[in-house]
Amino acid sequence: MSDASGDGSFSFGRVLLLVVPLALIGWAARMYSGNLENSAQAHLERTMASRLLADVAASEKLNAKYADADNNLVADPPKDEKELLDPEAINFSYVASSDTEDEATTWKEFIAALSEKLGKPVNLVTYADVNEQMRALQNGELQVTAFATGETPEAVNEAGFVPAACFADADGNFSYTMKIIVPADSDIAKPEDLKGKRMTFVRPRSNSGCTAALVMLMNEHDLQPERDYSWGFSYGHENSIKGIAEKKFAAAAVASDILARMIANGDIAESDVKVVYESKPYPPGVLGYAHNLKPELRDGIVETFTTFDWKGTGLEAGPGKSGSVKFAPVEYKKDWEPVREINKTGGELFTKLAAPAA
């Protein structure tokens, strides 16, 4: 019987000719798929960091619709008297927040003093969203208001807000710091230890609750959100602080004055938290007015801030627990320079992240 040697016979060489190309194609496909995944992940990381920085990069200079002849970085009053506002009633609001339950009590006596000084009724209005608050200021629906530290530059540049006064101590000093806090028994001891952990921010545009910490971690420690640590928002300094004290959060960026007030109120114990980073001082949230009010209204508002006595008022019972006892005048150009510097650095980081990858 002869050996089988026709076209239908088994050939190891033919198998190799089929298998090797298929294996190469499979390997190339896996490599391509892996590269796509890595590229998509890198894009996600860059995108999320960019989104967190976008707000601070968006508005760095006074809008061209406003004049600034005295170069104080704040909008001048309109030269045309017809553009000056003299509403029948004054609307007053504090910083936009989802928690406004105690505001009527806190501001009751101040509102009465402001109404008496201006000779007009003053209404307390509240906003849960800062963008809504800024639109009301721009549209002439809001005349006296307050913005958190990080929101102030945009309010000045885009909404014509004029910062006038901050909460201050007996000597007229006003400042707070950004603190990164962790549960007291946490193994996190310094910013570098946040790698691989979850960071809780307060909200976008919050200086102490987001921007200052975000920029510091990126600029000084090369820690980028999404790439090096996960993150989320608590939408309130109080929420962040309670979350740390109750060990619900691993780490959070908060304002020192609010932390001090919550400890003084007994909301948390000082021993519940550990501070792993503290920034240089920043100005606190600020009260002010619309740039286009009539001069007598602007003067009356400023005078009320200057002369109002906190003793026995809702302000003493509220903000007074953080050590504030009065209002002190501010100079936006000088006092907000540290905040503008943070925003500038954030804008530079945003530009780098937004640039097409090489």
C-alpha positions in Angstrom: 0.0 0.0 0.0 1.5 3.3 -1.0 1.7 6.3 1.4 -1.1 8.9 1.2 0.5 11.9 -0.6 -2.2 13.7 -2.5 -3.7 17.3 -2.2 -5.9 16.3 0.7 -3.1 15.0 2.9 -2.2 16.7 6.3 0.5 19.4 6.1 1.9 21.1 9.2 3.3 23.8 7.0 -0.2 24.6 5.7 -1.5 24.8 9.3 1.3 27.3 10.1 0.4 29.4 7.1 -3.2 29.7 8.5 -2.5 29.9 12.2 0.4 32.4 12.3 -1.4 35.2 10.4 -4.5 34.7 12.5 -2.4 34.9 15.7 -0.7 38.1 14.4 -4.1 39.6 13.6 -5.4 38.7 17.1 -2.3 40.2 18.8 -2.6 43.4 16.7 -6.2 43.6 17.5 -5.5 43.3 21.3 -2.8 45.9 21.0 -5.0 48.2 19.1 -7.9 47.7 21.5 -5.5 48.3 24.5 -4.2 51.5 22.9 -7.8 52.7 22.3 -8.7 52.0 26.0 -5.5 53.8 27.2 -6.2 56.7 24.9 -9.9 56.9 26.0 -8.9 56.7 29.7 -6.3 59.5 29.2 -8.9 61.6 27.4 -11.4 61.0 30.2 -8.8 62.1 32.8 -7.8 65.2 30.9 -11.5 66.0 30.3 -12.6 65.7 33.9 -9.7 67.8 35.2 -10.4 70.4 32.5 -14.0 70.6 33.5 -13.1 71.3 37.1 -10.7 74.0 36.0 -12.9 75.5 33.3 -14.8 77.9 35.5 -11.7 79.6 36.9 -10.2 79.9 33.4 -13.4 81.4 31.8 -13.5 84.9 33.3 -10.2 86.4 34.3 -10.8 90.1 33.3 -13.5 92.7 33.6 -16.0 92.3 30.8 -15.6 94.8 28.1 -19.1 96.1 28.7 -17.9 97.7 31.9 -15.6 100.7 32.3 -12.8 100.8 34.9 -11.3 104.3 34.7 -9.7 104.2 38.1 -8.1 100.7 37.5 -9.4 99.2 40.6 -10.6 96.1 38.7 -14.2 96.8 39.5 -16.9 98.1 37.2 -17.4 101.9 37.4 -20.9 103.3 37.8 -22.6 104.3 34.5 -21.8 107.9 33.4 -25.3 108.3 32.0 -27.7 109.0 35.0 -30.5 107.3 33.1 -28.7 104.0 33.5 -28.5 104.3 37.3 -31.0 102.2 39.2 -33.3 103.5 42.0 -35.7 100.6 42.7 -38.8 101.1 44.9 -37.6 98.2 47.1 -34.1 96.7 47.6 -33.6 93.0 47.3 -30.9 91.5 49.5 -29.5 88.0 49.4 -26.6 86.1 51.0 -24.4 83.5 49.3 -26.4 81.1 47.1 -27.0 77.9 49.0 -29.3 74.9 49.3 -29.5 75.6 53.0 -31.2 78.9 53.7 -33.3 78.0 56.8 -31.6 80.4 59.2 -31.0 83.4 57.0 -34.1 85.3 58.0 -32.9 85.1 61.7 -29.3 85.9 60.9 -30.0 89.0 58.8 -33.1 90.3 60.5 -31.5 93.3 62.3 -29.2 94.1 59.5 -32.0 94.2 56.9 -34.0 96.5 59.3 -31.0 98.9 59.6 -30.4 98.9 55.8 -34.1 99.7 55.2 -34.0 102.6 57.7 -30.9 104.0 56.1 -32.1 103.8 52.5 -35.6 104.8 53.3 -36.9 101.8 51.3 -38.2 98.4 52.1 -35.6 95.7 51.9 -36.6 92.1 50.9 -34.6 89.0 51.8 -34.4 86.7 48.8 -32.6 83.4 48.5 -30.9 81.6 45.7 -29.9 77.9 45.6 -27.9 78.4 42.4 -25.1 81.0 42.0 -25.7 81.4 38.3 -29.3 82.4 39.0 -28.0 84.8 41.6 -25.6 86.4 39.1 -28.3 86.7 36.5 -30.5 88.5 39.0 -27.7 90.9 39.7 -27.1 91.6 36.0 -30.8 92.1 35.3 -31.3 94.6 38.1 -33.4 92.3 40.2 -30.9 92.0 43.0 -29.1 95.0 44.5 -27.2 93.9 47.6 -25.8 90.4 47.9 -22.8 88.3 48.8 -20.6 85.8 47.0 -18.2 83.1 48.3 -14.5 83.8 47.8 -14.1 81.8 44.6 -17.3 83.1 43.0 -16.4 86.8 43.6 -14.0 87.3 40.6 -16.7 86.1 38.1 -19.4 88.1 39.9 -17.1 91.2 39.6 -16.1 90.6 36.0 -19.4 89.4 34.5 -22.2 90.7 36.7 -20.9 94.1 37.8 -20.6 93.2 41.5 -18.8 95.7 43.7 -17.3 94.0 46.8 -17.8 96.2 49.9 -17.3 94.4 53.2 -16.3 91.1 54.8 -16.9 89.5 58.2 -14.0 90.6 60.4 -12.6 90.3 63.9 -12.4 93.1 66.5 -9.2 94.5 64.8 -10.8 94.5 61.4 -8.8 91.5 60.2 -10.5 89.0 57.8 -9.1 85.8 56.3 -9.5 82.1 56.3 -7.5 79.2 55.0 -8.2 76.1 52.9 -7.7 73.0 54.8 -7.7 69.4 53.6 -9.1 67.3 56.4 -9.4 63.5 56.9 -10.9 61.3 59.6 -8.8 61.4 62.8 -7.7 57.8 62.4 -7.0 58.0 58.7 -3.6 56.8 57.3 -3.5 59.9 55.1 -0.9 62.2 56.6 0.1 64.5 53.7 -1.2 65.5 50.3 0.9 62.9 48.5 -1.1 60.2 50.4 -4.2 61.2 48.6 -3.1 59.1 45.6 -5.5 56.3 45.1 -8.0 57.8 47.5 -11.2 59.7 47.0 -11.2 63.5 47.4 -14.4 65.4 48.2 -14.8 68.9 46.9 -17.6 71.3 47.8 -18.7 72.6 44.4 -17.2 74.1 41.3 -15.9 77.7 41.7 -15.6 77.3 45.5 -12.1 78.6 46.3 -11.4 76.7 49.5 -13.8 73.8 48.7 -12.4 73.1 45.2 -10.2 75.4 43.2 -7.4 76.0 45.7 -7.1 72.3 46.6 -7.4 71.2 43.0 -4.7 73.6 41.8 -2.4 72.9 44.7 -2.6 69.1 44.2 -1.9 69.4 40.4 0.7 72.1 40.5 2.7 71.1 43.6 2.2 67.3 43.8 1.3 66.3 40.2 -1.9 64.7 41.5 -4.6 64.9 38.8 -8.3 64.1 39.4 -9.5 60.9 37.8 -6.0 59.8 37.0 -4.5 59.8 40.5 -7.6 60.0 42.7 -11.3 59.7 42.5 -13.5 62.7 43.5 -17.0 64.0 44.0 -19.0 67.0 45.3 -20.7 67.4 48.6 -22.4 70.7 47.7 -21.7 72.3 51.1 -18.7 72.8 53.4 -20.9 71.6 56.3 -21.7 68.4 54.3 -18.0 67.8 53.7 -17.0 68.4 57.3 -19.8 66.1 58.7 -18.8 63.5 56.1 -15.3 63.5 57.4 -16.3 63.4 61.1 -18.6 60.5 60.4 -16.0 58.7 58.2 -18.2 58.8 55.2 -15.5 60.6 53.2 -11.8 59.9 52.9 -10.6 63.5 52.5 -12.2 66.9 51.9 -11.2 70.4 51.1 -13.0 72.9 53.4 -12.9 76.5 54.7 -11.2 76.9 58.1 -13.8 79.4 59.4 -16.7 77.1 58.7 -14.8 74.2 60.3 -14.1 76.4 63.4 -17.7 77.4 63.6 -19.0 73.8 63.4 -16.6 72.8 66.2 -17.7 75.8 68.3 -21.3 74.9 67.7 -20.7 71.3 68.8 -21.7 70.0 65.4 -18.5 67.9 65.4 -15.7 67.4 67.8 -12.3 68.8 67.0 -10.9 65.3 67.7 -13.0 63.8 64.9 -10.9 65.3 62.1 -7.2 65.6 61.2 -5.7 68.4 59.1 -3.2 67.2 56.5 -2.8 70.5 54.6 -3.4 74.2 55.3 -3.1 77.0 52.7 -2.0 80.6 53.0 -4.8 83.0 54.0 -7.5 84.0 51.6 -10.3 86.6 51.9 -13.6 85.2 53.0 -17.0 85.6 51.3 -17.8 89.2 50.6 -20.9 91.4 50.6 -21.4 94.2 48.1 -23.8 95.8 45.7 -24.7 96.3 42.0 -22.3 98.8 40.3 -25.2 100.7 38.7 -27.1 101.9 41.8 -27.7 105.6 42.4 -24.8 107.2 44.4 -27.0 107.8 47.5 -28.0 104.1 47.6 -24.4 102.9 47.2 -23.3 105.3 50.0 -26.1 104.2 52.2 -25.2 100.5 51.7 -21.6 101.1 52.5 -22.4 103.2 55.6 -24.7 100.5 56.9 -22.0 97.9 56.6 -19.5 100.3 58.3 -21.7 101.3 61.3 -23.8 98.2 61.9 -23.4 96.9 65.5 -23.5 93.1 65.7 -24.1 92.9 69.4 -27.2 91.0 70.3 -28.1 90.3 66.6 -28.5 87.2 64.5 -25.1 87.9 63.0 -23.5 87.7 66.4 -25.3 84.4 67.0 -24.3 83.0 63.6 -21.1 84.1 61.9 -20.0 85.5 65.3 -19.3 82.0 66.5 -16.3 81.9 64.1 -14.8 84.9 65.7 -16.3 87.7 63.5 -17.7 90.7 65.3 -18.3 93.3 62.6 -18.0 94.2 58.9 -14.7 95.5 57.6 -14.3 97.3 54.2 -12.4 95.5 51.5 -10.3 96.5 48.5 -11.0 94.0 45.7 -7.8 94.7 43.8 -5.5 94.1 46.8 -7.5 91.7 48.9 -8.5 89.2 46.1 -5.0 89.0 44.6 -4.3 85.6 46.1 -7.5 84.3 44.7 -6.8 85.7 41.2 -3.3 84.1 41.4 -4.9 80.7 42.1 -7.3 81.3 39.2 -4.4 82.3 36.9 -2.5 79.1 37.7 -5.7 77.1 37.2 -6.2 78.8 33.8 -2.6 77.8 32.8 -3.2 74.2 33.9 -6.5 74.2 32.0 -4.8 75.5 28.8 -2.2 72.7 29.0 -4.9 70.0 29.6 -7.1 71.4 26.8 -4.2 71.4 24.3 -4.3 68.5 21.8 -2.1 65.6 22.9 1.2 65.4 21.0 
